[in-house]
């Protein structure tokens, strides 16, 4: 295994999630993605106030070989720009973006949606969210998504995103999944934490848990993966 790994956490993982163990473990663990909001109605300020600074507490590695990434779960029934502003406010209240935060992620999925799913709604909400985040932060925006977007023929270009982040908990990454929502593909979430706390992961030769316990795990595969993934992230922070 040569790819570098990122962990994805949210309020359900609790402040007990020992991000310090992930940082201390070193290579191949290079960062944490943190859920900051959903729509304009969900935030977890107590969790974020605690976890946000801890996720950047990596000394000289922060912004070079360790990265912190915020994400917003997009609600297709609400104005995307308003969702971006709400997400940005959560980050600002928790301490703001730092030098080691390469970009913002929009999470574009089927779950928990409250309106009929149509291509127009997905594109309208997702693109407005992406555009507003870019204006607010001056940073790239990455789209985490997959099956729904492929089904609706939505690409990262439609959503004005700079790269894709896909999930597929199988033994390999099929070409249609890697390229299905557009290129470049930044990362592959190959393992995920189930509702009962167990881990769903089949990829051989890669960790099926993190140094802090079960959580969603992604391999950074952009530009061939490995050190090229670290370089990409560091360049986003420069």
VENGIWO-V492119 format. One record per backbone hydrogen bond with DSSP energy under -1.0 kcal/mol. NH is the residue of the N-H (numbers start at 0). CO is the residue of the C=O. If there is no record, write none. Layout:
nh: (NH/NH)
co: (CO/CO)
//
This chain:
nh: (4/5/6/7/8/12/13/16/18/20/22/23/24/25/28/29/31/32/33/34/35/37/38/40/41/47/48/49/50/51/54/55/56/57/60/61/62/63/64/65/66/67/68/70/71/72/73/77/82/83/84/85/86/87/88/89/90/91/92/93/94/95/100/103/104/105/106/107/112/121/122/123/124/125/126/127/128/129/130/131/132/133/134/135/136/137/141/142/143/144/149/150/151/153/155/158/159/160/161/163/164/165/167/169/177/178/181/185/186/187/188/189/190/191/193/196/199/205/209/212/215/216/217/218/219/220/221/223/224/227/228/230/231/232/233/234/235/236)
co: (27/217/30/215/32/9/10/13/16/17/18/19/20/22/25/4/66/6/68/8/70/41/72/37/37/43/44/45/46/47/50/52/53/55/57/58/65/60/60/60/29/99/31/33/104/36/106/74/78/79/80/81/82/83/84/85/86/87/88/89/91/90/97/139/69/141/71/143/109/117/118/119/120/121/122/123/124/125/126/127/128/129/130/131/132/133/103/162/105/164/145/146/147/148/180/154/156/155/140/183/142/186/188/167/173/174/178/163/163/218/165/187/216/199/197/193/191/202/212/209/7/190/5/187/3/185/185/220/221/224/225/226/227/228/229/230/231/232)
//
